[in-house]
Every structure is written in structure tokens, then in C-alpha cells.
Amino acid sequence: MQLVAASVRIEQVKIYNLLGEAQNVSLSSVDSQAVQINMQAKPKGMYLVHIQTNKGTSIQRVVVQ
């Protein structure tokens, strides 16, 4: 999965399961506006992706199938 932010700088990305437990995932920074996240080793289910940028925070839901 790749996160791309058009006009902001991605500062931090954290992944949580629906129980609120932080997940260890491999993050690769493509550049200041894109991050590659490897979710292949995670069990199927829904996860919350907290994205901190220079302009605020966004929380997105991601489904691993």
C-alpha cells in the first residue's frame, strides 16, 4: 500500500488494529510526500492508519483481504 499526500509533508505514520494495538509494519519512505507500507504479513481485517503531516492528522481505514 502506498500513501501519497499531494501538497503536504508526511511526518509520521502509525498503524493500529481495531483493538487500538499498535502494529509493527515495514514503512519505506519514497519521498516527503509518499510512504510505502508493507501489510502483507498482517492477518485479514480492518486497520486504522494514523497519518501525521505538517498540516495536521488524518485517520484512514484500511482493509487487508
SULKA-V654486 format. One record per pair of residues at least 12 apart in sequence whose ideal C-beta (glycine too) atoms are under 10 Angstrom apart, sorted by the first residue. I is the first residue (numbers start at 1). GAP is how many residues later the second one is. Records with the same first field share a line. If there is no record, write none. Layout:
I->GAP  GAP
This chain:
1->14  24  34  35  36  37  38  39  46  48  61  63
2->26  28  32  33  34  35
3->24  27  30  31  32  33  34  46  48  55  57  59
4->26  27  29  30  31  32
5->27  28  29  30  46  48  49  50  53
6->27
7->26  46  47  48
8->24  25  43  44  45  46  47  48  50
9->22  23  24  43  44  45  46
10->17  19  20  21  22  23  24  25  41  42  43  44  48
11->21  40  41  42  43  44  46
12->15  23  38  39  40  41  45
13->12  14  16  22  24  36  37  38  39  40
14->13  34  35  36  37  38  45
15->12  22  24  27  32  33  34  35  47
16->31  32  33  34  43
17->25  26  28  29  30  31
18->27  28  29  30  43
20->28
22->28
23->16  18  19  24  25  26
24->17  18
25->12  13  14  15  16  17  22  24
26->12  13  14  15
32->21  22
33->20
35->14  16
37->12  25
39->23  24  25
40->24
41->23
42->20  22
43->21
44->19  20  21
45->17  18  19  20
46->15  16  17  18
47->13  14  15  16  17
48->12  13  14
49->12  13
